[in-house]
Amino acid sequence: MRRTTIFIPLLLLTLLLPGCKSTYYKAMRTLGKEKRDILVQRIKDAKKDQDQTKQQLQTTMESFQALTGFKGGSLEKAYKRLNSDYESADSQAGKLHDKIQSIDQVSNDLFKEWQGEINAMDNGKLKSQDTIMLRNAKARQATYMRAMRRTEDQIAPVLKTFRDQVLFLKHNLNSRAIGSLKGTSASLQSDVAGLIQSIDASSQEADNLISSLAASDSKN
């Protein structure tokens, strides 16, 4: 417990300083965490961020539909709810982006280290087997990253559409303005539905990558 307490400030410091990856990895290794462990944990964390992003986008869509289908009550209250939900969705998408970037970084560092260790092997048979495992892990990671980037590409225009509606309503919060946005609701709902499917697909690729890394780890 004392060792963990001592290293927490160090880990936080190295995460904030550029060019300190090696120090971070050394600190994590002291805690029993290798690059593979870090990668798996970041993928699991990204899955949670994906799920939270999905839920927040659905909530924002519901708030938008409730406002465009407004039938009485406080317009100001309905608008504030939509604005709050949109800001939460935008913030959550930012967290997911950062997590994707961190996964790509540690993946590349892991594969570089892995290749170096293969190069240091003398046993030809083991070297060949390990090379195949590395190649498979790289392929699975590439598939996962494509799925995650595709999801990001779909998130951006949906958030921009929400932003435009929110800003328009901020300046024109009345029944006529709301009525003019009703046509947007159906197309936006379709975009959100497609985005949800993309998020679910990338979550499945996350599971596949974790399984692939676990399989290669068990053979080492």
N, C-alpha and C positions, 0 to 999 in steps of 0.2 A: 504494500500500500504506500509506504514511504517512497519507494522508487518511482511509482506512478506519479505521485504528487510532485516530486522533484522535476520530472520530465515534462509535465504539462506546460509550464511557462516556456520551456525551450521549444516545444513543438509549435506553440502559438507564434513564437518569435520567428522561427524558420519559415512558417507558412506566409508570413508577411514580408519577408525579405527576398528579393529576386536573386537567383543564382545560388540559393542555399539548399537545393534539392538533395545534394549528397549528405548534408548535415541532417536534414529531415529524415532521410532513409536510415542513416546510422542510428539516430535516436529511436526510430521505430523498431529497428532491428534489436536494439537493447531491450525493448519491451516485448520481444518475441514476434514481431510483425515483419515479414518479408514483403517484397513488392507484390507478390502474388496475393498475399492476404489483404494488402492495401487496396489492390485493384478490385478484388471480390467485394470488399466492404463498400467501396465507392459505387460499384454497380448496384448493390442492394439499396444504397442510399438514393441513387438516381431513380430506382423503381418507385420508392416512396414519394420522391418529388414529382414523378410522372403522375402518380395516382392523385396527389394533391392538386396538381395542375389540371388534371381532367375534371376533378370534382369542382374546382373553382370556376372553370370555364362553363360547366353545366349550370352552376349557380348563377353566373353572370347572364347566361342565355335566358334562364328563367326570369330573372329580374327585368331583362329587356322585353321579354314577351309580356310580362305583367304590366309594364309601363305602356307599351304600344297597344295593349288591349284594355287600357285604363277605362274604368266605368264609374269612377267616383272616389272621393276621399281626398287625400293630400297629394297633389302633384309633386310638391317639394320633397316630401318624404319618400315617394317612389323614386324620384330622381337621385336623391342622396344614397339610397340603397344601391341603385345601379352603378353609380359612380364609385362607391366603396367596393362593390364586387369586382368592377373592372380593375381598379387599382390593385386589389389583392391578386387577381389573375395575372396582371402584368408583372407584379413582384415575384410571384411564384414561377413564372416563365423565366425570369432572370436568374433565379436560383438554379433552375434546371439547366440553363445554358452554362453556368459556371461549373456545374457538376459534370456535364458532358466534356467540357474542356479538360477538367482534371482527370477524367477517365482516359482520355486520349493521351495525355501526358504520361501518366503512370504506365499505361500499356506500352508505349514506345520505349520507356526506360526499362521495363521488364523484359521486352523482347531483345533489346540491345544487350542486356546482361546475360540473358539466356543464350544468345548466339555466341557471346564471348566464352561462356562456360563450355559450350559444345566444341568450340575451336581448341579448347585446352585439353580435350579428351584424347587419349591414345587408343582406346579400344574402338576399333572400327565399327563393330556391330552395334555397340551402345550409342556411338556417335550417330549412326544412321537412324536408329530408332528415335533418338532424341530430336533429330532434325525433322523427322516426320511429325512428331508431336508439336514442335514449334510451328511448323508450317500450318498445321490444322488450327492451332490456337490463333495464329495471325489471320487466317481466313475467317474464322468465327468472329474475331474481334472486328474485322473489316465489315462483315455483314451487319453486326450490331451497330457500329458507328454509322453506317449508311441509313439504317432504320431510325436512329436517333436524329441524324441531320435532316432526314425527310420529315420527321415530326416537327422539328424546329422550323423548317421551311413552311409548314402548314400553320403553325401557331402564329407566326408573325402577321400574315394578312388578316387573320381573324381578330387579333388584338387591335390592329389598325382600324378595322371596321368598327369595332366596339368604341375605340377612342373617338372616331369621327362622330358617331351617334351621340356619345356623351357630351362632347364639346358643342355640338349643334344644339342639344337640349339645354345646355348651360346658358346659352344665349337666347333661346326661344322656347321657354318652358310654358307651353300653352297647348290647348286641345288641337288646334290646327297643325302645329309643328309635329305633335305626336302622331296625328293621322297621316302625315306625309312619310312617316318612317315605317308604316305597317307593311309596305311592300318589301322592305329590307329584311323583315323578320323571317320569312320563309327561306330565303336564300342563305341567310346567316345561320339558320338552324341546320340547313343541309351541310354547310361548311363545318360547323361544330361537330355534327354527327360523323363526318368523314375524318375529322381530326381525332375524335375519340377512338375510332377504329385504328388509326395509325399509332396512337399511343399504346393501345392494347397489343398491337403487333410488335412494337419495339420492346414492350415488356416481356413478350415471349422470347424475343431474341436475347434479352438480358438473361433469362433463365437458361437458354441454350449455351451462352458463353460461360456462365458460372459452372454449369455441368461439365463443359469442355475443360475448363481450368482445373476443376476438381479431379477429373479423370486423369489428366496428365500429371497432376501432383501425386496421385496415388501410385503411379507407375515409376516415380522417381525414388 
